[in-house]
Amino acid sequence: MAVLQQVFGDPPLPWFQIMENITTIGRHDDCNVVVPSPAVSRFHARITCENSRFFVEDLSSRNGTLLNGQQVRERTLLSDGDQVEFSTLPYMFVTQNSLSEASGSWGVRAKVISVSDTGSDNEDSIRRKIVAPGDRITNNDLGTDIVREGQVVNRMAITGGGAWPVLTDATQKLNHVLRMIHGLRRTIVRDEVVSCALQNLFDVFESAERIAVVLRDEQGRGIEVAAAVSRRPDEEIQICLPVVRSCMQNNEAMLYVDHWKGNSSGNAELEIPTMWSIMCVPLVGLIGYSIGAIQIDNKNARRPLNKENLEQFVVISHVIAFAMEQAAAAEAEVVRAVTETNVASAERLRSQLTPTVPPEVSSYRVAHELIAAPDILADLVDYVPLPDGRLACLLLDVSEHGRETTNLMALLARLLIGAVTETGSASEAIRQTEEALLKRLEDIPMVISVAVMILDPQGSAVTVSVAGNCPLAFIHMDEVTEIDSSDFVGPPLGAGRDSCGESEFQLNDNDVILLFSDGITKLMSPAGEILSQSQKVELMKEAASANRSVFESRMRRQLISHRGDAPLVDDVTFVMVHRTRKTETAVNPGCLALDSETQEV
């Protein structure tokens, strides 16, 4: 069964049933649906049913037939919820599926459309944007243009304490609020709160055609579109940027009317002025700060939104704002509990993997330091004695959080230890580790940096190979040099490589070579400034100015002092080799040549 429902009328007229074959609509008594209006032709239009599909066609009427605002020029298929206008009288075409729902349809998700500006030739029309769920609107896009006071129908101040306006038909309106509360009490998830609120708002405001929900960006850079829905499928949703911004800034609800000339039909005779009525209400939190806003609108001059709708909307907005705050608090508590559990478990695992005391090597001092960031656990240091008397120092850095990251580090450490023991080569160990990791994981979703530094005490040299971002520094006498070369630095694990390179560096007495994790490149000062390369060099010079037997502890204090009370966004780790005994060594022509005449500082 299908029917035509008169959209407007006071009192509303009954439903008109559509026949199983042909239904004629017009002013004549012989029509199946009689419309007693002089604007309607005697035989104005007809609807035919074929194989349970309905088609509408105009019967050469004087004032025409519109389907969803478009002139009907030939027989056209009808869909559930379509609006059909005979002359100027609108009806809604409703199928049996819709009739079976007592509450009616509350709308569907709009087709995702990229945000784009919609221009207007009328200078009185307000600036608008087409939006879809997930779109972000920056503060620059929100702009600073003012709301045109002449088009504001009504304003109403909103407070965080729940002061509600006096309403008419109080029992009915209280029932709307209770229904909203009943629906929202079943969820503490933000997306579900938004979905429930949308469904109830469409039920409460029968003339609402579109609803958009926006929420403040957590970083304060603008707003995010949490929902944008319409009663009609695939309809573009627009929000009024100045209205939304004004409501959120001033904590006031607003009923706004915008006028412009519609031209969607392409027919000059049908290009009549259009009225867009908009209600916007801020979602005011408990402390009186708006966390977002909801816009409801329609473009039907016969059923515009009114002041009474706005009053009801204000009351309901308090319920929605409370539910949103409760959802945010619940989500934060869940994240906190899960994070604490994961971090505690991951910290135990890392403490088991990291050696408490570096190995001892005659005439050398090997050391490492870790400044751990809260909830990160992304760096790991380990040492592998090789059969020929050399020592491999391993530095792993995974730029993710939680227990899964630590588990991945444990796997990496096992693979890297096995590879460096088998090959005795820094570059080959990294290459074999990447191959083994890709076989186990198919792909590597996280950015992983790995550095291998092999100390050869007999040759007074260190061989280094790096995959990813692990800065290398060399300290000779009072000179600090940062070394960055494609000879030994390649892409992170998983990024793909043709080969792995390595470089050898000779060590003279009192020289120090050290590798950092990439947390050093993210270290901030209290002023929010990232540690620069020149600042890093100065910190190393200061740490090396005293006896270098305590270099690592002094370097740690320098880094912590530079950071002050600034947040630590990533672990900061370094591993170092210090040559302590003065001996004569030959300089390898292919390596970095350093002066062997040094003095103990």
Backbone torsions as a table, in degrees:
resi	resn	phi	psi	omega
1	MET	NA	146.0	174.9
2	ALA	-139.3	154.0	-177.4
3	VAL	-140.3	163.2	166.8
4	LEU	-106.5	124.6	178.9
5	GLN	-110.0	125.6	176.3
6	GLN	-65.5	126.6	-177.1
7	VAL	-75.8	-39.1	-176.8
8	PHE	-123.6	159.2	178.6
9	GLY	147.8	144.0	-178.7
10	ASP	-139.7	102.6	-0.3
11	PRO	-75.2	160.7	179.7
12	PRO	-67.9	143.4	178.6
13	LEU	-81.5	162.8	-177.9
14	PRO	-71.2	173.7	176.0
15	TRP	-73.1	146.4	175.1
16	PHE	-111.9	119.8	-177.6
17	GLN	-77.4	139.9	176.5
18	ILE	-88.0	130.2	-178.2
19	MET	-70.9	164.5	-177.7
20	GLU	-75.9	-16.0	178.2
21	ASN	-117.9	-74.6	-177.5
22	ILE	-131.2	132.6	175.6
23	THR	-122.6	120.5	178.4
24	THR	-98.4	144.6	-179.6
25	ILE	-125.3	130.4	178.4
26	GLY	175.9	-171.8	-176.3
27	ARG	-86.8	-19.9	-175.9
28	HIS	-73.2	147.3	-178.2
29	ASP	-65.7	-20.8	179.6
30	ASP	-77.5	-8.8	179.2
31	CYS	-72.4	148.6	176.1
32	ASN	-67.4	-37.2	175.8
33	VAL	-117.8	109.6	-176.7
34	VAL	-93.1	123.9	178.8
35	VAL	-114.3	101.0	-174.3
36	PRO	-78.4	69.9	179.1
37	SER	-135.3	134.8	179.1
38	PRO	-64.9	-18.3	179.1
39	ALA	-77.3	-13.9	-178.6
40	VAL	-97.9	135.2	179.2
41	SER	-70.0	162.3	-177.7
42	ARG	-59.4	-46.7	171.6
43	PHE	-122.9	94.9	-166.6
44	HIS	-86.9	-48.2	-176.2
45	ALA	-157.2	170.0	174.7
46	ARG	-144.8	153.4	177.1
47	ILE	-119.3	126.5	179.0
48	THR	-112.7	148.4	179.8
49	CYS	-115.7	124.0	178.6
50	GLU	-135.6	118.0	178.8
51	ASN	53.5	45.4	178.0
52	SER	66.6	15.3	175.1
53	ARG	-113.8	140.5	-174.7
54	PHE	-111.3	139.3	-179.3
55	PHE	-129.4	141.9	177.3
56	VAL	-113.9	142.9	175.1
57	GLU	-145.0	146.9	179.4
58	ASP	-86.6	140.1	-177.6
59	LEU	-101.5	50.6	179.0
60	SER	56.1	42.1	-179.2
61	SER	-69.4	161.1	-177.5
62	ARG	-70.3	-41.6	-174.8
63	ASN	-104.9	0.9	172.3
64	GLY	81.6	168.9	178.2
65	THR	-125.7	133.6	179.4
66	LEU	-113.1	140.6	173.3
67	LEU	-119.9	110.9	-177.2
68	ASN	53.1	40.3	176.1
69	GLY	86.8	-6.6	-178.8
70	GLN	-105.6	136.0	-179.0
71	GLN	-66.6	133.3	178.8
72	VAL	-83.8	114.5	-178.7
73	ARG	-109.1	-15.3	177.7
74	GLU	-150.5	173.2	-179.2
75	ARG	-61.8	126.4	-171.2
76	THR	-129.7	139.4	-179.5
77	LEU	-69.4	137.2	177.4
78	LEU	-97.7	145.5	174.6
79	SER	-122.8	155.2	-179.5
80	ASP	-56.9	130.1	178.3
81	GLY	92.4	-4.8	179.0
82	ASP	-63.1	146.1	174.8
83	GLN	-102.6	123.6	-179.9
84	VAL	-113.7	127.2	179.7
85	GLU	-113.9	120.9	174.2
86	PHE	-98.0	108.4	-168.4
87	SER	62.8	-112.9	179.8
88	THR	-111.0	8.5	-175.3
89	LEU	-101.0	116.3	-175.9
90	PRO	-92.2	140.5	174.2
91	TYR	-130.6	157.1	175.0
92	MET	-110.4	130.9	176.6
93	PHE	-87.1	121.0	-174.0
94	VAL	-127.4	132.5	-179.9
95	THR	-94.4	177.6	-178.4
96	GLN	-61.6	-35.9	-179.2
97	ASN	-60.4	-40.7	179.6
98	SER	-70.9	-38.1	-178.3
99	LEU	-64.4	-27.7	-178.4
100	SER	-73.0	-15.1	179.1
101	GLU	-94.1	113.3	-175.5
102	ALA	-60.4	-36.1	-176.4
103	SER	-87.4	-7.0	-178.0
104	GLY	79.5	172.3	180.0
105	SER	-80.9	135.4	-179.4
106	TRP	-99.2	3.0	176.6
107	GLY	114.0	167.8	180.0
108	VAL	-130.5	164.3	179.0
109	ARG	-66.5	133.5	-179.5
110	ALA	-72.0	152.6	174.7
111	LYS	-61.7	136.9	-177.8
112	VAL	-68.8	124.1	-178.6
113	ILE	-130.8	135.3	178.9
114	SER	-66.5	147.5	-178.5
115	VAL	-67.0	129.6	176.2
116	SER	-148.7	152.1	179.7
117	ASP	-72.0	144.7	173.1
118	THR	-115.6	116.6	-176.0
119	GLY	-80.5	171.5	178.3
120	SER	-150.8	137.5	178.9
121	ASP	-84.3	-9.6	-177.9
122	ASN	-96.2	122.1	-175.9
123	GLU	-68.2	-15.5	178.9
124	ASP	-86.1	-6.6	-178.0
125	SER	-82.0	145.4	-174.8
126	ILE	-85.6	152.5	179.5
127	ARG	-68.3	134.8	-172.7
128	ARG	-135.7	162.6	173.4
129	LYS	-139.1	139.6	170.3
130	ILE	-77.7	132.3	-176.2
131	VAL	-130.9	161.1	175.3
132	ALA	-147.3	157.9	-178.5
133	PRO	-54.9	135.3	179.4
134	GLY	96.2	-15.2	178.1
135	ASP	-66.0	146.3	176.2
136	ARG	-115.0	137.1	-178.7
137	ILE	-119.5	118.9	-176.4
138	THR	-77.3	166.6	176.7
139	ASN	-62.0	-33.9	177.6
140	ASN	-63.9	-40.0	178.4
141	ASP	-66.4	-36.9	177.8
142	LEU	-61.5	-33.1	172.5
143	GLY	75.3	-172.3	-179.9
144	THR	-128.8	5.1	-179.4
145	ASP	-66.9	145.3	-172.5
146	ILE	-86.4	158.4	172.9
147	VAL	-76.5	132.7	-178.9
148	ARG	-71.5	111.8	-173.7
149	GLU	-60.1	-32.2	-177.8
150	GLY	-66.0	-16.9	-179.3
151	GLN	-103.4	-2.6	177.2
152	VAL	-80.3	117.4	-178.9
153	VAL	-80.4	-38.0	-176.5
154	ASN	-158.2	149.0	173.9
155	ARG	-127.9	154.9	179.4
156	MET	-153.6	121.9	-178.9
157	ALA	-69.5	142.5	179.5
158	ILE	-118.9	132.6	177.3
159	THR	-119.5	158.9	-179.7
160	GLY	-75.6	-12.7	-176.9
161	GLY	-84.1	-3.8	176.3
162	GLY	90.1	29.4	176.0
163	ALA	-74.1	118.4	-175.2
164	TRP	-107.6	149.8	178.3
165	PRO	-74.6	160.5	175.9
166	VAL	-75.5	131.0	-175.0
167	LEU	-114.5	153.2	168.0
168	THR	-92.9	166.5	-176.6
169	ASP	48.2	53.9	-170.9
170	ALA	-59.9	-38.6	-176.8
171	THR	-63.3	-44.4	179.4
172	GLN	-64.8	-41.5	-177.0
173	LYS	-71.6	-35.5	174.6
174	LEU	-63.7	-36.3	178.1
175	ASN	-63.3	-38.5	176.9
176	HIS	-60.8	-43.2	-179.4
177	VAL	-65.2	-43.2	-179.5
178	LEU	-63.9	-38.0	177.0
179	ARG	-63.8	-39.6	178.4
180	MET	-64.0	-45.4	179.2
181	ILE	-61.8	-42.9	-178.6
182	HIS	-61.4	-40.1	179.5
183	GLY	-70.4	-39.5	-175.4
184	LEU	-77.2	-22.0	-176.2
185	ARG	-67.5	-13.4	-175.7
186	ARG	-90.0	-2.0	-176.6
187	THR	-142.3	149.7	173.0
188	ILE	-128.5	20.0	178.0
189	VAL	-101.8	130.4	-172.5
190	ARG	-56.3	-47.9	-177.6
191	ASP	-62.4	-36.5	178.8
192	GLU	-71.7	-34.4	175.0
193	VAL	-61.5	-45.8	179.3
194	VAL	-61.6	-45.2	-179.2
195	SER	-61.4	-45.1	179.4
196	CYS	-64.4	-41.8	179.6
197	ALA	-61.9	-42.1	179.4
198	LEU	-61.3	-44.9	-178.9
199	GLN	-61.4	-43.8	-179.4
200	ASN	-69.0	-37.3	179.8
201	LEU	-64.7	-39.8	176.4
202	PHE	-64.8	-34.3	177.3
203	ASP	-69.4	-40.8	-176.6
204	VAL	-71.2	-46.1	-175.6
205	PHE	-104.9	93.4	-175.1
206	GLU	-65.0	-27.3	-179.4
207	SER	-86.9	-3.2	178.3
208	ALA	-68.5	129.5	178.7
209	GLU	-103.2	-34.1	-177.9
210	ARG	-141.1	148.5	177.0
211	ILE	-137.4	135.0	174.9
212	ALA	-128.1	138.5	177.8
213	VAL	-117.9	127.1	177.2
214	VAL	-121.8	146.9	179.9
215	LEU	-129.8	147.2	179.4
216	ARG	-63.8	140.0	173.3
217	ASP	-68.4	137.7	-176.0
218	GLU	-62.0	-27.5	179.3
219	GLN	-88.8	2.7	178.4
220	GLY	73.0	21.4	-177.0
221	ARG	-93.1	-2.4	-178.9
222	GLY	154.5	-145.5	-179.0
223	ILE	-130.4	158.4	177.7
224	GLU	-119.5	136.6	177.2
225	VAL	-79.8	108.1	-179.0
226	ALA	-82.4	-26.9	179.2
227	ALA	-159.7	147.6	175.0
228	ALA	-151.2	103.5	-172.0
229	VAL	-129.8	158.4	-179.9
230	SER	-139.0	155.1	175.2
231	ARG	-67.5	-26.7	-178.9
232	ARG	-102.3	136.2	179.9
233	PRO	-63.6	148.0	171.6
234	ASP	61.1	26.9	178.3
235	GLU	-94.6	137.0	178.0
236	GLU	-67.5	141.2	177.7
237	ILE	-110.1	130.3	178.0
238	GLN	-119.2	142.2	171.7
239	ILE	-115.7	148.6	178.4
240	CYS	-88.3	105.3	-173.2
241	LEU	-60.9	-49.3	179.9
242	PRO	-62.6	-37.2	179.9
243	VAL	-65.2	-47.8	179.6
244	VAL	-60.6	-46.8	-179.5
245	ARG	-62.2	-43.8	-178.9
246	SER	-63.6	-42.3	-179.9
247	CYS	-62.5	-42.0	-178.6
248	MET	-72.7	-37.9	-179.2
249	GLN	-70.4	-39.3	-173.0
250	ASN	-100.3	-2.1	-177.7
251	ASN	52.0	53.7	177.5
252	GLU	-140.3	142.5	175.4
253	ALA	-80.3	154.6	-174.9
254	MET	-145.2	136.2	169.3
255	LEU	-109.9	120.6	-170.8
256	TYR	-128.5	143.5	178.3
257	VAL	-123.8	129.1	179.0
258	ASP	-120.5	142.0	-178.8
259	HIS	-123.3	138.9	170.9
260	TRP	-158.6	173.3	-177.5
261	LYS	-95.9	117.9	180.0
262	GLY	-79.2	142.6	179.9
263	ASN	-140.0	26.4	-175.4
264	SER	-68.8	-24.6	-175.7
265	SER	-80.0	-23.3	-175.7
266	GLY	79.6	0.9	179.5
267	ASN	-105.0	118.8	-175.8
268	ALA	-59.5	-33.2	-178.6
269	GLU	-68.1	-24.6	-178.5
270	LEU	-96.4	1.4	179.7
271	GLU	-81.1	78.1	-176.9
272	ILE	-103.0	156.8	178.3
273	PRO	-58.6	140.6	-178.7
274	THR	-116.5	141.3	178.1
275	MET	-111.0	131.1	179.2
276	TRP	-116.9	110.0	178.1
277	SER	-98.9	133.4	-171.5
278	ILE	-130.6	130.5	168.7
279	MET	-111.1	132.2	176.4
280	CYS	-134.4	130.1	-178.3
281	VAL	-130.3	130.7	176.5
282	PRO	-74.9	150.3	172.2
283	LEU	-93.9	99.8	-173.3
284	VAL	-93.3	124.5	-179.6
285	GLY	-77.7	-179.4	-175.1
286	LEU	-62.7	-33.6	-177.6
287	ILE	-89.8	9.3	175.3
288	GLY	86.1	15.8	-178.6
289	TYR	-111.9	129.8	-176.9
290	SER	-73.3	129.8	178.8
291	ILE	-97.4	-6.4	-179.5
292	GLY	171.5	-163.3	180.0
293	ALA	-157.4	158.6	175.3
294	ILE	-124.7	131.4	176.1
295	GLN	-113.7	129.9	173.2
296	ILE	-118.9	136.6	-179.3
297	ASP	-147.4	163.3	167.1
298	ASN	-148.3	163.5	-179.2
299	LYS	-124.4	39.8	-178.8
300	ASN	-119.2	111.0	-176.7
301	ALA	-66.5	-19.6	-178.0
302	ARG	-80.6	-22.7	179.4
303	ARG	-133.6	61.0	-177.8
304	PRO	-70.0	154.7	172.3
305	LEU	-68.5	147.6	-173.1
306	ASN	-132.6	179.9	-176.4
307	LYS	-61.6	-37.8	179.3
308	GLU	-63.7	-38.9	174.9
309	ASN	-60.3	-41.4	-178.7
310	LEU	-63.5	-41.7	179.0
311	GLU	-60.8	-44.3	178.6
312	GLN	-64.0	-39.4	-178.9
313	PHE	-63.0	-39.3	179.6
314	VAL	-61.5	-44.3	180.0
315	VAL	-61.9	-47.4	-177.6
316	ILE	-65.8	-32.6	-178.2
317	SER	-62.3	-32.0	177.3
318	HIS	-63.1	-40.9	178.9
319	VAL	-64.1	-44.5	-178.6
320	ILE	-65.9	-43.0	-179.7
321	ALA	-61.4	-41.8	178.5
322	PHE	-62.1	-44.8	-179.9
323	ALA	-63.8	-37.6	178.8
324	MET	-65.1	-42.8	178.5
325	GLU	-65.1	-40.3	178.1
326	GLN	-64.0	-40.4	178.8
327	ALA	-64.1	-42.8	179.6
328	ALA	-63.2	-42.1	179.9
329	ALA	-65.7	-40.0	179.7
330	ALA	-66.3	-43.2	178.9
331	GLU	-63.1	-40.2	179.0
332	ALA	-64.0	-38.4	-179.6
333	GLU	-68.3	-39.3	177.5
334	VAL	-63.8	-45.5	179.1
335	VAL	-61.0	-42.1	-179.3
336	ARG	-62.6	-46.0	-178.1
337	ALA	-64.7	-43.9	179.8
338	VAL	-65.3	-41.5	-179.4
339	THR	-63.1	-44.8	-179.8
340	GLU	-60.5	-42.9	180.0
341	THR	-65.1	-46.2	-179.0
342	ASN	-65.2	-41.6	-177.4
343	VAL	-66.1	-43.2	180.0
344	ALA	-62.0	-42.1	179.5
345	SER	-67.5	-41.9	-179.7
346	ALA	-67.3	-37.2	179.3
347	GLU	-62.9	-39.9	177.4
348	ARG	-63.4	-41.6	-179.3
349	LEU	-66.3	-42.6	-179.4
350	ARG	-66.5	-37.1	179.2
351	SER	-63.8	-28.7	177.5
352	GLN	-76.7	-27.3	-177.4
353	LEU	-86.7	-30.8	-174.4
354	THR	-87.5	129.9	178.0
355	PRO	-67.2	138.9	179.9
356	THR	-76.5	-32.6	-178.8
357	VAL	-127.7	126.4	177.2
358	PRO	-63.9	154.7	179.4
359	PRO	-69.0	154.1	178.1
360	GLU	-94.2	134.8	178.0
361	VAL	-131.8	126.5	-177.6
362	SER	-57.6	131.1	178.7
363	SER	72.1	7.0	179.2
364	TYR	-137.2	156.3	173.9
365	ARG	-127.2	119.7	179.1
366	VAL	-106.4	134.2	-177.1
367	ALA	-152.4	163.5	174.5
368	HIS	-149.5	159.3	176.7
369	GLU	-138.9	146.2	178.5
370	LEU	-133.4	123.4	171.4
371	ILE	-106.7	103.9	-170.5
372	ALA	-83.7	132.6	174.5
373	ALA	-86.3	146.3	179.5
374	PRO	-61.2	134.2	172.4
375	ASP	65.9	17.4	-175.9
376	ILE	-103.8	-68.3	179.0
377	LEU	55.3	56.8	-172.8
378	ALA	-112.3	-9.4	-175.8
379	ASP	-113.8	152.0	178.4
380	LEU	-149.7	138.9	175.9
381	VAL	-120.9	139.1	176.2
382	ASP	-149.5	162.0	-178.9
383	TYR	-129.1	142.3	-179.1
384	VAL	-131.1	108.9	173.5
385	PRO	-69.8	129.8	179.6
386	LEU	-95.3	154.9	-174.9
387	PRO	-59.2	-27.4	-176.5
388	ASP	-89.8	11.9	176.8
389	GLY	94.6	-5.8	176.8
390	ARG	-80.7	165.5	-178.9
391	LEU	-128.4	126.2	176.9
392	ALA	-97.4	126.5	175.9
393	CYS	-105.4	124.1	-175.2
394	LEU	-111.2	135.7	175.6
395	LEU	-129.3	120.8	-179.0
396	LEU	-116.8	138.6	-179.2
397	ASP	-141.0	114.9	178.0
398	VAL	-113.5	123.5	-173.4
399	SER	-89.1	56.1	173.9
400	GLU	-142.1	-178.3	-174.6
401	HIS	-120.5	166.2	165.7
402	GLY	87.7	-178.5	-175.3
403	ARG	-65.3	-35.8	-179.8
404	GLU	-60.3	-36.2	177.6
405	THR	-63.6	-44.6	-179.5
406	THR	-65.5	-37.8	175.6
407	ASN	-62.1	-40.7	177.2
408	LEU	-64.2	-40.2	177.6
409	MET	-62.0	-38.0	178.5
410	ALA	-63.3	-41.6	177.1
411	LEU	-64.6	-44.7	179.5
412	LEU	-59.9	-44.9	-178.8
413	ALA	-60.5	-42.4	180.0
414	ARG	-63.9	-44.9	179.8
415	LEU	-65.6	-41.4	-176.8
416	LEU	-69.9	-39.3	177.7
417	ILE	-62.0	-44.8	178.9
418	GLY	-63.7	-40.9	-177.4
419	ALA	-68.8	-43.4	-178.1
420	VAL	-71.3	-31.4	176.3
421	THR	-67.8	-39.7	-177.6
422	GLU	-73.3	-42.7	-172.2
423	THR	-94.3	-30.2	-174.9
424	GLY	67.1	15.6	-177.1
425	SER	-125.2	135.6	179.7
426	ALA	-65.6	-47.7	-177.2
427	SER	-69.9	-41.8	179.7
428	GLU	-67.0	-33.2	178.0
429	ALA	-63.3	-41.9	178.7
430	ILE	-66.8	-42.8	-179.4
431	ARG	-62.6	-46.3	179.7
432	GLN	-65.5	-37.1	179.2
433	THR	-63.6	-42.5	179.1
434	GLU	-63.5	-43.3	178.6
435	GLU	-60.6	-45.0	-179.4
436	ALA	-66.3	-37.3	-179.6
437	LEU	-67.6	-41.6	180.0
438	LEU	-66.0	-31.5	177.1
439	LYS	-68.0	-31.7	-178.5
440	ARG	-84.9	-35.4	-173.1
441	LEU	-107.2	-7.0	-175.3
442	GLU	67.6	-49.2	171.2
443	ASP	-143.3	161.7	-178.6
444	ILE	-109.5	105.6	-173.4
445	PRO	-76.3	-17.3	-175.9
446	MET	-110.4	155.1	177.5
447	VAL	-78.0	122.2	-176.6
448	ILE	-124.1	125.8	174.1
449	SER	-109.9	137.8	-179.4
450	VAL	-135.9	135.4	175.3
451	ALA	-129.2	136.8	176.8
452	VAL	-122.7	126.0	179.5
453	MET	-125.5	114.7	-176.5
454	ILE	-106.6	119.4	178.9
455	LEU	-91.0	127.4	175.5
456	ASP	-110.7	96.5	-176.6
457	PRO	-61.3	-36.4	-177.9
458	GLN	-68.8	-38.2	-179.1
459	GLY	-91.4	1.2	-178.9
460	SER	50.6	48.0	-176.6
461	ALA	-143.2	157.7	175.7
462	VAL	-127.8	131.0	176.7
463	THR	-106.0	131.5	-173.3
464	VAL	-125.6	137.8	170.9
465	SER	-139.2	135.5	-174.1
466	VAL	-131.4	134.4	169.5
467	ALA	-115.7	112.2	-179.1
468	GLY	104.4	-145.2	-173.6
469	ASN	-113.4	91.7	174.0
470	CYS	-132.0	91.9	-176.3
471	PRO	-58.8	140.7	-179.4
472	LEU	-114.4	135.7	178.5
473	ALA	-131.4	149.5	-179.6
474	PHE	-129.1	131.3	179.3
475	ILE	-117.4	119.5	179.5
476	HIS	-131.7	121.0	-173.6
477	MET	54.2	-123.1	179.7
478	ASP	-106.2	19.5	179.2
479	GLU	-105.6	134.3	176.7
480	VAL	-115.6	125.5	-178.1
481	THR	-124.4	127.4	171.3
482	GLU	-91.5	132.4	-173.9
483	ILE	-116.1	124.3	177.8
484	ASP	-136.5	110.9	-176.3
485	SER	-143.7	139.6	176.2
486	SER	-68.1	-8.9	177.7
487	ASP	-63.4	-33.4	-178.1
488	PHE	-128.8	-1.6	179.7
489	VAL	-111.2	125.8	178.2
490	GLY	-125.5	-177.8	-178.9
491	PRO	-67.9	163.4	178.3
492	PRO	-61.3	163.1	177.8
493	LEU	-60.3	137.2	179.0
494	GLY	93.0	-13.9	-179.3
495	ALA	-82.2	-11.9	179.8
496	GLY	89.3	141.4	-179.2
497	ARG	-155.8	146.2	175.1
498	ASP	-77.9	-38.2	179.9
499	SER	-159.2	168.0	177.6
500	CYS	-112.6	133.4	178.9
501	GLY	-104.1	164.9	176.0
502	GLU	-150.8	156.3	178.4
503	SER	-132.7	148.8	179.6
504	GLU	-109.6	137.0	-179.6
505	PHE	-125.0	127.5	177.5
506	GLN	-77.2	143.9	178.6
507	LEU	-113.7	125.9	171.5
508	ASN	-101.7	174.0	-178.0
509	ASP	-56.7	134.9	176.1
510	ASN	70.7	9.4	174.5
511	ASP	-75.7	151.0	176.9
512	VAL	-131.6	130.9	172.1
513	ILE	-121.3	134.0	-176.7
514	LEU	-144.2	146.5	177.9
515	LEU	-113.0	133.6	177.2
516	PHE	-106.2	152.9	164.4
517	SER	-78.8	166.4	-174.7
518	ASP	-74.0	-1.0	173.5
519	GLY	-61.2	-24.7	179.3
520	ILE	-65.2	-28.9	-179.3
521	THR	-80.0	-7.5	-179.6
522	LYS	-112.2	1.9	-176.7
523	LEU	-68.8	127.7	-177.4
524	MET	-111.5	153.9	172.4
525	SER	-88.1	168.8	177.0
526	PRO	-57.2	-25.2	178.5
527	ALA	-80.1	-1.4	178.8
528	GLY	85.6	12.9	-179.2
529	GLU	-93.0	132.7	178.4
530	ILE	-70.3	140.5	178.7
531	LEU	-58.4	119.7	-178.8
532	SER	-83.0	167.8	179.1
533	GLN	-63.0	-42.5	-179.8
534	SER	-66.1	-37.5	177.6
535	GLN	-65.5	-39.2	179.1
536	LYS	-63.1	-42.0	178.6
537	VAL	-62.3	-42.2	179.3
538	GLU	-63.7	-39.3	177.9
539	LEU	-63.0	-41.0	179.2
540	MET	-67.9	-38.2	176.8
541	LYS	-62.0	-42.9	179.9
542	GLU	-64.0	-42.6	179.7
543	ALA	-66.2	-31.5	-177.6
544	ALA	-87.1	-5.3	-176.0
545	SER	-72.8	-22.6	177.0
546	ALA	-95.5	-172.0	177.9
547	ASN	-59.2	127.3	-172.4
548	ARG	-76.2	-1.7	173.7
549	SER	-69.4	-14.2	177.4
550	VAL	-120.2	23.5	-176.2
551	PHE	-57.8	-46.1	-173.6
552	GLU	-63.0	-39.7	-179.9
553	SER	-71.1	-37.2	177.1
554	ARG	-66.9	-38.9	178.7
555	MET	-64.9	-39.0	177.2
556	ARG	-61.5	-46.2	-179.7
557	ARG	-63.4	-37.3	179.1
558	GLN	-63.1	-43.1	-179.8
559	LEU	-66.2	-42.8	179.9
560	ILE	-66.2	-39.3	178.8
561	SER	-64.9	-41.7	178.6
562	HIS	-62.6	-39.2	-178.7
563	ARG	-68.3	-39.3	-177.2
564	GLY	61.6	-128.4	179.8
565	ASP	-100.4	15.0	178.1
566	ALA	-69.1	148.5	179.1
567	PRO	-66.1	145.5	177.9
568	LEU	-101.4	113.3	-173.0
569	VAL	-93.3	-9.4	179.8
570	ASP	-156.7	152.6	174.4
571	ASP	-58.3	142.8	173.7
572	VAL	-116.8	117.0	-174.3
573	THR	-134.0	144.4	169.4
574	PHE	-143.8	149.6	175.6
575	VAL	-124.8	139.4	-171.4
576	MET	-137.8	156.1	171.7
577	VAL	-126.2	126.3	-179.8
578	HIS	-119.0	122.3	176.2
579	ARG	-85.3	121.1	-171.8
580	THR	-101.3	-24.0	-174.0
581	ARG	-105.8	136.3	-178.3
582	LYS	-82.4	120.3	175.4
583	THR	-140.6	159.5	177.1
584	GLU	-85.8	132.9	179.4
585	THR	-133.8	150.2	176.2
586	ALA	-85.1	140.4	-179.4
587	VAL	-87.8	125.1	177.0
588	ASN	-72.8	121.9	-176.9
589	PRO	-59.1	-26.3	-178.3
590	GLY	-88.0	1.8	-176.7
591	CYS	-113.0	178.8	177.8
592	LEU	-68.9	119.3	-178.5
593	ALA	-84.6	125.8	-178.2
594	LEU	-125.9	149.1	179.4
595	ASP	-69.8	127.0	-179.0
596	SER	-86.6	-8.2	-179.7
597	GLU	-89.3	84.9	-178.4
598	THR	-116.3	159.2	177.8
599	GLN	-117.5	144.7	174.4
600	GLU	-67.2	128.0	-177.6
601	VAL	-86.5	NA	NA
